[in-house]
Amino acid sequence: MNKLKMHSPDLVDENIKKIEELFPNCITEDRDEQGQVKKSVDFDLLRQELSPHLVEGPAERYTLSWPGKNASILAANAPVAKTLRPCEKESVDFESTKNLYIEGDNLDVLKLLQETYLGKVKMIYIDQPYNTGKDFIYKDNFVEDTESFLKHSLQKDDAGNRLVVNTDTNGRFHSDWLSMMYPRLKLARSLLREDGVIFISIDDHEMHNLKKICDEIFGEENFVVQLAVQLNPRGRHLDKFVAKTHESILIFVKNSMHGNSIYGVEKEGRMVDEYNREDEIGSHRLLGLRNRNQSFNPTTRPKLYYPLYVNPSTGKVSYTKDSTFTDEVWPNAPDGVKTCWTWGKDKVVKENALLIAEKFEAEWRIYRKDYLLGKDGGIAKTLVKSVWTTKEISNDYGRKVIKDLFGSSVMDFPKSTELVGTLIQIGTKANDIIMDFFAGSSTTAHAVINQNAKDGGCRKFIMVQLPEPCDEKSEAFKAGYKNISEIGKERIRRAGKKIKEENPDTAQNLDIGFRVFKLDTSNLKDVYYTPDAVKQDQLQLFAEHIKEDRRPEDLLFQVFLDWGIDLALPISKETIAGKTVFFVDDNVLAACFDRDITEDMIKILAKRKPLRAVFRDDGFGSDSVKINVEQIFKMMSPGTEVKTI
């Protein structure tokens, strides 16, 4: 039941509403004294609307700005004193898998992954909140400076307090949504390879703003297309004026100069039927060499306008004229309009075996052979179209897959594995890394495993998901899942098992595992980061700088993050001189977090010549041992980089 306001009307709000009815373009967003977003009037623009003359105002520029943009840039750049703690019990094949599932706030996680995965991710797919007025968005806490941010990051991460519903009652403000997305996309871009690609699902609510911030972050020249994806063929009957049947997928590449950012898909159906000719090489079709687009002509493409010569006995084609190649052919349309060839002279010489001429009435036409099977033996590829309508990509199919796995609809609107699978086909090759930092029910992980089973690939996934609580009235909660992360992890377990069972001949070596990590505060006590705040009578705090509840494995993976080591590398444990030593990928890193380390132990370890070695700063048996560690390694293993925590 609604409560009475018990106060007089806010006339300012009423006046703003009246102005909005007359001049909607003059309404913008601002923050009040408490930092809350509110509607306001752009008075400079309103003055211009009410004046017959040019009104002097601030310098005009093409830009996208909103209250909180500078703070969101700060949020992307500021450091975070947190770590990822391994959770072996919730993992599958922890020792051998190359896949990662990270539970926690994706802004912090993206920062932690910068050292390790900078420029290594081939494809990112995200299906973030759409700002519909019913979904959650992250309410990030922005602060004034890096030092304050660092202090703030040491606090316990109460994830539930970070999520708010950007409802219709507060105007479903664009600013909050933009401030959430901007720093995350900025960090995501740095993780992409130079030939990387990002796919972002979105509906009409924020499509225009998403395109603008992506233009700013990735560059307008790296925009590829806005895919139209039919997810609800019947249309939404509650829509106003038009029943919407589709959503969009926005595609940006890291660098449009790289030709391998997006690949084609294998041809099928009627496209294959076009290959209706045969020769000693195989099935092929004929494609006209003349460019039918009349905007390409001798004026615009002079180097592509030249004659070719045909051998009238064989139909073969040559760039030069001689006694056998006698009939001259120019790239002119039947009506005499001059166009040009699609190939330059060099390619005509290099790929001459593919050219053939056929005579129609009194004129020769030049074609090139396009074979069904490529040089790698695979079926010829074609570019995907910008409108996708196949039934397997619909939300109904996504729900069916979930229901088949769990026995009930534990997620309301999961994306189809076939939809994400197609993106994986066009965005990756067999050994690439794929990331989804709004992982939800882990559709992306499911699709990666499925695609690997289909083509024998070894793609690796990195899923990131906040443990967002499930509504107590939801099917998921009734099924025993307290948060979204639990659903995502269980889906990967079930999907991997099912895919292996359904593909016994081809999926026996399929990686269906994943290492689980949980975002947490640093393994080091707060005093480590803020020593200036320690008073004289608190100096005993320095005696133990590592938190009591942290295991050696926790310390090991914080070292991974700090040193930029792949979180999926294999790890083994050995005992050397009575001390436990972790060896990462044989000799990439040797780590010992035991106490009372001796010079004899250091000498044995140095003989192994690891690339890196790390110890506790307070782990040495004496000050002299600590002083001599670097000297021992310099003498016995000069290539080893030695550090302490």
C-alpha positions in Angstrom: 0.0 0.0 0.0 1.3 3.4 -1.0 1.9 6.0 1.8 0.8 9.6 1.8 3.5 12.1 0.9 2.7 14.2 3.9 4.3 17.3 2.3 3.4 19.9 -0.3 4.2 19.3 -4.0 7.7 19.8 -5.3 7.0 22.6 -7.8 10.5 22.4 -9.3 9.9 18.8 -10.3 6.5 19.8 -11.7 8.0 22.6 -13.7 10.7 20.3 -15.1 8.0 17.9 -16.2 6.2 20.7 -18.0 9.4 21.8 -19.8 10.1 18.2 -20.7 6.7 17.9 -22.5 7.6 21.0 -24.6 11.3 20.6 -25.1 12.4 17.0 -24.3 15.9 17.7 -25.8 16.5 20.3 -23.0 16.2 17.7 -20.2 19.4 16.2 -18.9 20.7 14.5 -15.7 22.7 16.0 -12.8 23.5 15.1 -9.2 22.0 16.8 -6.1 23.8 17.7 -2.9 23.7 14.1 -1.7 25.2 12.8 -5.0 21.9 11.3 -6.2 21.1 11.5 -9.9 18.1 13.7 -10.8 16.6 15.3 -13.8 17.6 18.9 -14.6 17.3 21.5 -17.3 20.0 22.4 -19.8 19.3 26.2 -19.6 21.7 27.1 -22.4 19.8 24.8 -24.8 16.5 26.0 -23.5 17.5 29.6 -24.1 18.4 28.7 -27.7 15.0 27.0 -28.1 13.3 30.3 -27.0 15.4 32.7 -29.0 15.2 33.5 -32.8 19.0 34.4 -32.7 22.1 32.4 -32.0 22.6 32.3 -28.2 26.2 32.5 -26.8 27.0 29.6 -24.6 29.7 27.0 -23.9 31.9 25.9 -26.7 30.1 23.2 -28.8 31.8 19.8 -29.2 30.8 16.3 -30.2 30.9 14.4 -26.9 29.1 12.0 -24.7 29.0 13.1 -21.1 27.0 12.3 -18.0 27.2 13.0 -14.2 29.8 10.6 -12.9 31.8 10.0 -16.1 35.1 11.3 -14.6 34.5 9.2 -11.5 34.0 6.2 -13.6 37.3 6.8 -15.4 38.9 7.1 -12.0 37.3 3.8 -11.0 38.8 2.1 -14.0 42.3 3.4 -13.3 42.5 3.2 -9.5 44.3 0.2 -8.0 42.6 -2.4 -5.9 44.1 -4.3 -2.9 42.2 -7.6 -3.3 43.0 -11.1 -4.4 41.5 -14.3 -5.8 41.4 -17.2 -3.4 41.2 -20.7 -4.9 38.3 -22.9 -4.0 39.3 -26.5 -4.9 36.2 -28.1 -3.4 33.9 -26.2 -5.9 36.2 -26.8 -8.8 36.2 -29.6 -11.4 39.6 -31.1 -12.3 41.4 -28.3 -10.5 44.9 -29.7 -11.2 44.5 -30.1 -15.0 41.8 -27.8 -16.3 42.6 -24.6 -18.2 39.3 -22.9 -17.5 38.5 -20.4 -14.8 35.3 -19.4 -12.9 35.8 -16.3 -10.8 33.2 -15.3 -8.2 33.1 -11.6 -7.3 32.6 -8.0 -8.5 33.7 -7.9 -12.1 35.2 -4.4 -11.8 37.7 -5.6 -9.2 38.3 -8.9 -11.0 39.0 -7.1 -14.3 41.6 -5.1 -12.6 43.2 -8.1 -11.0 43.5 -9.8 -14.3 45.3 -6.9 -16.1 48.8 -8.2 -15.4 48.1 -11.8 -16.3 45.8 -11.6 -19.3 46.8 -8.2 -20.8 46.3 -8.6 -24.6 45.7 -12.3 -24.4 41.9 -12.7 -24.7 40.6 -13.3 -28.3 36.9 -12.9 -27.6 34.7 -11.3 -25.0 30.9 -11.9 -24.9 28.7 -10.1 -22.3 25.0 -10.0 -21.6 24.9 -7.3 -19.0 21.9 -5.7 -17.3 19.9 -3.8 -19.9 18.6 -1.0 -17.6 15.0 -1.9 -18.2 13.9 -0.7 -14.8 13.6 -4.2 -13.3 17.1 -5.5 -13.5 20.1 -4.9 -11.2 23.0 -2.7 -12.0 26.2 -2.3 -10.0 26.2 0.8 -7.8 29.9 1.5 -7.7 31.4 3.5 -5.0 33.5 6.3 -6.6 36.0 8.2 -4.5 38.2 11.3 -4.8 41.6 9.9 -5.2 43.7 6.7 -5.5 44.7 6.6 -1.9 41.1 6.7 -0.7 40.2 4.1 -3.2 42.9 1.8 -2.0 41.8 2.2 1.6 38.2 1.6 0.6 39.2 -1.6 -1.3 40.5 -3.1 1.9 37.0 -3.2 3.4 35.0 -6.4 3.4 33.3 -6.9 0.0 29.6 -6.9 0.9 28.4 -7.7 -2.6 24.7 -7.3 -1.8 25.2 -3.7 -1.1 26.7 -3.1 -4.5 23.5 -4.0 -6.4 20.6 -1.7 -6.9 17.5 -1.8 -9.1 17.5 1.2 -11.4 13.7 1.5 -11.4 11.1 3.4 -13.3 10.4 5.4 -10.2 13.9 7.0 -10.2 13.7 7.7 -13.9 15.8 4.6 -14.8 18.7 7.0 -15.1 21.1 6.6 -18.0 24.0 8.0 -15.9 24.1 5.2 -13.4 24.1 2.6 -16.1 26.8 4.4 -18.1 28.9 4.8 -15.0 28.6 1.0 -14.4 29.5 0.0 -18.0 32.2 2.5 -18.9 35.1 1.4 -16.5 34.3 -2.3 -17.2 34.5 -1.9 -21.0 37.6 0.2 -20.6 39.4 -2.5 -18.6 38.0 -5.2 -21.0 39.5 -3.6 -24.0 43.0 -3.9 -22.6 42.6 -7.6 -22.1 41.7 -8.2 -25.8 44.4 -9.3 -28.3 45.1 -7.0 -31.2 42.9 -9.3 -33.3 40.3 -9.5 -30.5 36.6 -9.0 -30.7 33.8 -8.1 -28.2 30.2 -9.0 -28.6 27.7 -7.2 -26.4 24.0 -8.2 -26.2 21.7 -5.2 -25.6 18.1 -4.1 -26.3 16.7 -0.7 -27.2 16.8 0.9 -23.7 20.6 1.7 -23.8 21.6 0.7 -27.4 22.3 4.3 -28.4 24.4 5.0 -25.3 26.3 1.7 -25.5 27.3 2.5 -29.1 28.6 5.9 -28.1 30.7 4.7 -25.2 32.1 1.9 -27.3 32.9 4.4 -30.0 34.9 6.3 -27.4 36.6 3.3 -25.8 37.3 1.1 -28.9 37.2 3.8 -31.6 34.5 4.4 -34.2 36.7 2.8 -36.9 36.6 -0.5 -35.0 32.8 -0.7 -35.0 31.7 -3.7 -37.1 28.0 -4.0 -37.0 24.8 -4.1 -34.9 23.4 -7.6 -35.3 19.7 -8.0 -35.2 19.0 -11.3 -33.4 15.4 -12.7 -33.3 15.0 -14.0 -29.8 11.2 -14.0 -29.6 9.6 -14.8 -33.0 6.1 -14.3 -31.5 6.8 -10.8 -30.3 6.3 -9.4 -26.8 2.5 -8.9 -26.4 2.9 -6.3 -23.6 4.9 -4.0 -25.8 3.5 -0.6 -26.9 2.8 0.1 -30.5 5.2 -2.5 -31.9 5.7 -6.1 -30.7 9.5 -6.5 -30.5 10.9 -9.8 -31.7 14.6 -9.1 -31.6 17.5 -7.8 -29.5 20.9 -6.5 -30.8 24.4 -7.7 -30.5 27.0 -4.9 -30.9 30.3 -5.9 -32.3 33.6 -4.0 -31.9 37.1 -5.3 -32.8 40.3 -4.2 -31.0 41.9 -3.2 -34.3 40.0 -3.2 -37.6 43.3 -3.4 -39.5 43.6 -7.1 -38.4 41.8 -9.3 -40.9 41.5 -12.2 -38.5 39.3 -10.6 -35.9 36.1 -12.2 -37.3 35.9 -15.4 -39.3 33.3 -16.7 -41.7 31.0 -19.7 -41.1 30.8 -22.8 -43.2 28.3 -22.7 -46.1 25.3 -24.9 -46.0 21.9 -25.5 -47.7 21.3 -23.6 -50.9 24.7 -21.9 -50.7 26.3 -25.4 -51.1 23.9 -26.2 -54.0 25.5 -23.3 -56.0 28.7 -25.3 -56.4 27.3 -27.2 -59.4 30.4 -27.6 -61.5 33.2 -30.2 -61.2 36.8 -30.4 -62.4 39.9 -32.4 -61.3 40.1 -30.3 -58.1 36.5 -30.6 -57.0 33.1 -28.9 -56.8 33.1 -25.2 -57.6 31.0 -22.3 -58.8 31.8 -19.5 -61.3 31.9 -15.9 -60.0 32.1 -13.0 -62.5 35.4 -11.2 -62.4 33.8 -7.9 -63.5 32.7 -5.6 -60.7 29.1 -4.9 -61.3 29.1 -1.8 -59.0 29.3 1.1 -61.4 30.8 3.4 -58.8 34.0 1.3 -59.3 35.2 2.4 -62.7 38.2 3.7 -64.6 38.0 7.0 -62.8 37.8 5.7 -59.3 39.9 2.5 -59.8 42.2 3.1 -62.8 44.5 0.2 -61.9 41.6 -2.2 -62.1 40.6 -1.2 -65.6 42.7 -3.1 -68.2 42.1 -5.7 -70.9 42.4 -9.5 -70.6 42.9 -11.9 -73.4 41.1 -15.2 -74.1 42.3 -18.3 -75.9 39.2 -19.0 -78.0 40.0 -22.8 -78.3 40.4 -23.5 -74.5 38.6 -20.6 -72.8 41.8 -19.9 -70.7 42.6 -16.3 -69.8 45.9 -14.3 -69.9 47.0 -10.9 -68.9 49.1 -10.6 -72.1 48.3 -11.0 -75.7 50.0 -13.5 -78.0 49.3 -15.9 -80.9 47.0 -18.1 -78.7 45.4 -15.5 -76.5 43.9 -13.3 -79.1 40.4 -12.2 -78.1 40.5 -8.9 -76.1 38.0 -8.4 -73.2 37.5 -5.2 -71.3 35.5 -5.0 -68.0 32.5 -3.2 -69.6 28.8 -3.7 -68.9 26.6 -5.1 -71.7 25.2 -1.6 -72.2 28.8 -0.3 -72.7 29.2 1.4 -69.3 32.8 1.1 -68.2 33.4 -0.7 -64.9 36.5 -2.6 -63.7 37.8 -6.0 -62.7 37.7 -7.2 -59.0 41.3 -8.4 -59.3 44.4 -6.4 -60.0 47.1 -7.5 -62.6 49.3 -9.2 -60.1 46.5 -11.4 -58.8 45.5 -12.3 -62.4 49.0 -13.6 -62.9 49.3 -15.3 -59.5 45.9 -17.0 -59.5 45.6 -17.5 -63.3 44.6 -21.1 -62.9 41.3 -20.1 -61.4 40.2 -17.9 -64.4 38.1 -19.2 -67.2 36.1 -17.5 -70.0 32.8 -18.5 -71.5 31.2 -17.0 -74.6 27.6 -15.7 -74.6 26.4 -14.9 -78.1 29.3 -12.8 -79.5 30.9 -11.7 -76.3 33.3 -13.3 -73.8 32.7 -13.2 -70.0 35.5 -13.8 -67.5 34.9 -15.8 -64.4 36.9 -17.1 -61.5 36.4 -20.5 -59.9 35.3 -20.6 -56.3 35.8 -24.1 -54.8 33.6 -25.6 -52.1 36.5 -27.1 -50.2 39.2 -24.7 -49.1 43.0 -25.4 -49.0 42.6 -26.7 -45.5 40.0 -29.3 -46.6 37.2 -27.5 -44.8 34.0 -26.3 -46.5 34.2 -22.8 -47.9 33.3 -20.0 -45.5 30.9 -17.1 -45.9 30.4 -13.9 -43.9 27.6 -14.1 -41.4 24.6 -11.9 -42.2 23.5 -9.0 -40.0 20.0 -10.4 -39.3 19.8 -13.8 -37.4 16.5 -15.6 -37.4 17.1 -19.4 -36.9 14.9 -20.9 -34.2 17.9 -22.4 -32.3 19.0 -18.9 -31.2 15.8 -18.0 -29.5 15.2 -17.5 -25.8 12.8 -20.5 -25.9 15.7 -22.7 -27.0 17.9 -21.2 -24.2 15.2 -22.0 -21.6 14.8 -25.5 -23.0 18.5 -26.2 -22.6 18.4 -25.0 -19.0 15.3 -27.1 -18.2 16.9 -30.2 -19.8 20.0 -29.8 -17.5 18.3 -28.8 -14.2 14.8 -30.2 -14.6 13.3 -26.8 -14.0 13.6 -23.2 -15.3 16.2 -22.0 -12.8 17.0 -19.0 -15.1 14.3 -16.8 -16.6 16.0 -15.5 -19.8 19.2 -17.5 -20.5 20.8 -16.9 -23.9 20.8 -19.8 -26.3 24.0 -21.9 -26.4 23.6 -22.0 -30.2 23.6 -18.2 -30.3 26.8 -17.9 -28.3 28.2 -20.9 -30.1 27.9 -19.1 -33.5 29.7 -16.1 -32.0 32.5 -18.4 -30.9 32.7 -19.8 -34.4 33.1 -16.4 -36.0 35.3 -15.0 -33.2 37.8 -17.7 -32.3 40.1 -20.5 -33.4 40.9 -23.7 -31.6 43.2 -22.5 -28.9 41.8 -19.1 -28.0 40.7 -17.6 -24.7 37.1 -16.5 -24.3 35.8 -14.3 -21.5 32.4 -13.4 -20.1 32.4 -11.1 -17.1 28.6 -11.0 -16.8 28.5 -14.8 -16.8 25.0 -15.3 -15.4 24.1 -19.0 -15.8 27.4 -19.7 -17.7 25.8 -20.0 -21.2 29.2 -18.9 -22.6 31.1 -21.6 -20.8 28.6 -24.2 -21.9 28.9 -23.0 -25.5 32.7 -23.1 -25.4 32.7 -26.8 -24.2 30.1 -27.6 -26.9 32.1 -26.0 -29.7 35.3 -27.8 -28.6 33.4 -31.1 -28.7 32.3 -30.3 -32.2 35.6 -29.3 -33.8 38.2 -30.8 -31.5 39.3 -27.3 -30.3 41.0 -26.5 -27.0 39.4 -23.1 -26.3 39.6 -21.8 -22.7 37.0 -19.8 -20.9 37.1 -17.2 -18.1 33.8 -16.7 -16.4 33.2 -13.8 -13.9 30.0 -13.5 -11.9 28.9 -11.7 -8.8 27.1 -14.0 -6.3 23.9 -12.1 -6.8 21.2 -13.5 -4.5 18.3 -15.5 -6.0 14.8 -14.3 -5.3 13.3 -16.5 -2.6 10.2 -16.9 -4.8 12.2 -18.0 -7.8 12.5 -21.6 -9.2 16.3 -21.3 -8.6 15.9 -20.7 -4.9 13.3 -23.4 -4.5 15.8 -25.8 -6.3 18.4 -25.0 -3.6 20.5 -22.3 -5.4 21.1 -19.3 -3.1 22.8 -17.1 -5.8 23.5 -16.9 -9.5 27.1 -18.1 -9.2 25.9 -21.4 -7.8 23.7 -21.9 -10.8 26.5 -21.0 -13.2 29.0 -23.5 -11.6 26.5 -26.3 -11.5 25.5 -25.7 -15.1 29.1 -26.1 -16.2 29.4 -29.4 -14.2 26.2 -30.8 -15.7 26.8 -29.6 -19.3 30.4 -30.9 -19.4 29.3 -34.3 -18.2 26.4 -34.5 -20.6 28.5 -33.4 -23.6 31.1 -36.1 -22.8 28.4 -38.8 -22.5 26.8 -37.8 -25.8 30.2 -37.7 -27.7 32.1 -40.8 -26.4 34.3 -41.1 -29.5 35.4 -37.5 -29.8 35.2 -35.9 -26.4 37.2 -38.2 -24.1 40.0 -35.6 -23.8 37.7 -32.7 -23.7 38.4 -30.2 -20.9 35.2 -29.9 -19.0 36.7 -28.7 -15.7 37.2 -25.2 -14.2 39.2 -23.7 -11.4 37.0 -21.7 -9.0 38.4 -18.5 -7.5 36.6 -16.1 -5.1 37.3 -12.5 -4.9 38.4 -11.4 -1.4 40.4 -8.8 0.5 44.1 -9.0 0.2 46.0 -11.8 2.0 48.1 -9.1 3.6 46.8 -7.1 6.6 45.6 -3.5 6.2 48.8 -2.3 7.9 50.8 -3.5 4.9 49.1 -0.9 2.7 48.7 1.9 5.2 51.8 1.9 7.4 51.7 5.6 7.9 48.5 5.2 9.9 50.2 2.9 12.5 50.9 4.5 15.9 53.9 3.8 18.0 52.0 1.5 20.3 50.7 -0.6 17.4 54.1 -1.6 15.9 53.5 -5.2 17.0 51.1 -5.3 14.1 54.1 -5.5 11.7 55.3 -8.7 13.3 52.6 -10.7 11.4 51.6 -9.0 8.1 49.7 -12.0 6.6 46.2 -12.7 7.7 45.8 -15.7 10.0 43.0 -17.3 8.0 45.0 -17.5 4.7 46.5 -20.7 3.3 49.7 -21.1 1.3 47.5 -21.7 -1.8 45.9 -18.2 -1.2 49.4 -16.6 -1.1 50.5 -18.5 -4.2 47.7 -17.2 -6.4 48.1 -13.6 -5.2 51.7 -14.0 -6.4 50.3 -15.2 -9.7 48.3 -12.0 -10.0 51.2 -9.8 -9.0 53.7 -11.4 -11.3 51.2 -11.8 -14.2 51.3 -15.6 -14.3 48.6 -17.6 -16.0 46.0 -18.7 -13.4 45.5 -22.0 -15.2 49.1 -23.3 -15.1 49.7 -26.7 -13.5 50.9 -26.8 -9.9 52.8 -29.5 -8.1 54.1 -29.7 -4.5 57.4 -31.1 -3.3 59.1 -31.3 0.1 62.7 -29.8 0.1 64.7 -29.9 3.3 61.5 -30.4 5.2 59.8 -27.4 3.6 56.8 -27.4 1.2 57.6 -25.9 -2.2 55.1 -25.2 -4.9 56.4 -25.6 -8.5 54.3 -23.9 -11.2 54.4 -25.3 -14.7 57.6 -27.3 -13.8 59.9 -24.3 -13.4 58.0 -21.1 -14.1 57.8 -20.3 -10.4 59.0 -21.9 -7.2 57.2 -20.7 -4.0 57.7 -21.5 -0.4 55.7 -19.9 2.3 57.0 -21.9 5.3 59.0 -20.4 8.1 62.6 -21.0 9.3 64.0 -21.4 5.8 67.7 -22.2 5.8 70.6 -21.6 3.4 70.8 -25.3 2.8 67.2 -25.4 1.6 67.9 -22.3 -0.6 70.9 -23.9 -2.2 68.9 -27.1 -3.1 66.2 -25.0 -4.6 68.6 -22.8 -6.5 70.0 -25.9 -8.2 66.6 -26.3 -9.9 67.1 -23.0 -11.6 63.4 -21.7 -11.5 62.6 -18.6 -13.5 61.1 -17.0 -10.4 61.3 -17.8 -6.7 59.2 -16.2 -3.9 59.2 -16.6 -0.1 57.6 -15.0 2.9 59.4 -11.9 4.0 59.4 -13.2 7.6 60.0 -16.8 6.5 63.8 -17.0 6.9 65.5 -18.6 9.8 67.7 -15.6 10.5 68.5 -12.1 9.1 71.7 -13.5 7.7 69.8 -16.2 5.7 67.5 -13.4 4.3 70.5 -11.3 3.3 72.3 -14.3 1.6 69.3 -15.5 -0.4 69.9 -13.2 -3.4 73.6 -13.9 -3.4 73.0 -17.7 -3.4 70.7 -17.4 -6.4 73.1 -15.0 -8.2 75.9 -17.6 -7.9 73.9 -20.8 -8.6 71.0 -19.5 -10.7 71.6 -16.0 -12.0 68.5 -16.1 -14.2 66.1 -16.5 -11.3 64.1 -13.5 -10.2 63.7 -13.6 -6.4 61.0 -11.8 -4.4 59.3 -11.9 -1.0 55.8 -11.1 0.2 
